[in-house]
Amino acid sequence: MVQVLSSRVLVRPADPERSREFYGKALGLPVYREFGTGPERGVVYFLGGGFLEVSGRSEEPPTPTLQLWLQVADAAAAHEELVANGVEILRPPVKEPWGLIEMWIADPDGHRIVLTEVPADHPIRYRPGI
């Protein structure tokens, strides 16, 4: 069995500086580490229980099969903060039929990001009798 000790999602943006501005300033993700120099230097951000690395450069468009799922404590508050930071909201927070509150945004390259609030009474958080 493979023993995973740590993990991260790697993003190779078309414009690294624009993506660092988005993830570091607009989303406000804290920096775990930075490496390299120059315009394509790497930055690794904390993502709750994981990491997001923005480094290098890619001329290829993002794949629609990769999406980021980020759990937030309060989707309405996140919505207000993101709007204030100039982030384009693809879809404002909506309570889904499965009980999660989801809001959709995209990074500057078009990678779709869902910000999800898990209500206190949702089975992901609490399962009576278990």
N, C-alpha and C positions, 0 to 999 in steps of 0.2 A: 504494500500500500504506500502511496506517496504521502509523506507527512508535510503538509503545507504549514509553514511557519509565519508567512506574511504574504500579502498579495496587494496588487495595485492594478488599476486600469491605465493603459497608456494611450494618450491622445497625441497624434502628430498633426498639428494645425497647419493651415496654409499660411497664416500670419501669426507667428509665435507671440509677438508683443501684444497683439490684439487679444489673443486668447489668455495671456497672463493677466491682462487688464480685466477681462471678463470674470475669470475664476477667482482671482485674488482681490479685486476691488468691487466689481458689481455683485458677485455672489458672496464675497467676504470670507472665502475659505482660508483658514490659517495655513501657513507654510510649515511643512514638516522638514524639508531640506531643499537646498539649491545646489546645482553643480554646473560646471562648465563656465564658459564666458561667451560674450558676444550675443548677437541677436537670437541664436538658436539654443541658448543655454536652457538647462532644464530646471523645472520647479516641480516639486512633489507636494501636493496639498493633502491635508487631513480630510477624510470623508467618513466621519463617524468611526466605524470599525474597519475601514479600509483606507486606501490612498488613491489619489489621481495624479498621474505624472503627465505634465505637459512639456514635451521636449521635441527637438528635431523639427522637421518640416515635411509636409506632404502636399503634392500638387493634386492628389486624387481626391475626389469628393467623398464625404463621409458615407459609410454604408448605413442603409436604413435598418439593418439587422442589429446594430448596436445602439442601445439606449441606456442612459444612466437612471437609476432609481435611487432617489435620495429621500430619506425619511426626515421630516421636520416636526418640531413640536407643535407648531401653529401655522397652518397653511395660509390663513387670512393675514396674519402678521408678516409672513414671508412674502406674500403678494404685495402688500403695502411697501415693504422695504425694497423689493425688486423694482417696482414701478418707480419709486423715488430714485433708484440708482440707474434708471433708464433702460432696464432690461425689457425686451419685447416679450409680452406674455402671449403665448400661442393659445392658451385656454385658461381662464381664471379658475380658482378652486371650485370644485363641484363634488358633492357627495355621490359616489358611484353606487350602483345597485349592490355591490359586494361590501359596502359599508366604509370604504376608505375615502378620504377626501383627497382628490388629486388635482394638481395644477401642472400645466405643461409649458416649458420654455425651450429654447434652443441656444446652443453656444454659437459663437460667430461663424463657425464652419457649418452649422446646421445639425450638429449632433443633438438629438432630442433628449431632453431631461425631464423626468417627472418628479415633482416634489410632492411627497405623500405624507399626509397626517393620518396616524392611526388613532381613532377615537378610543378613549379609555375603556369602553364597553365592547370593543371589537375582539373577536376570538384570537387574533394575533397576539393581543396583550393578555387576555384573561379567558380562561376556559373553566367555567364552574364544574366542580366535581373532579377536576384533574389536578 
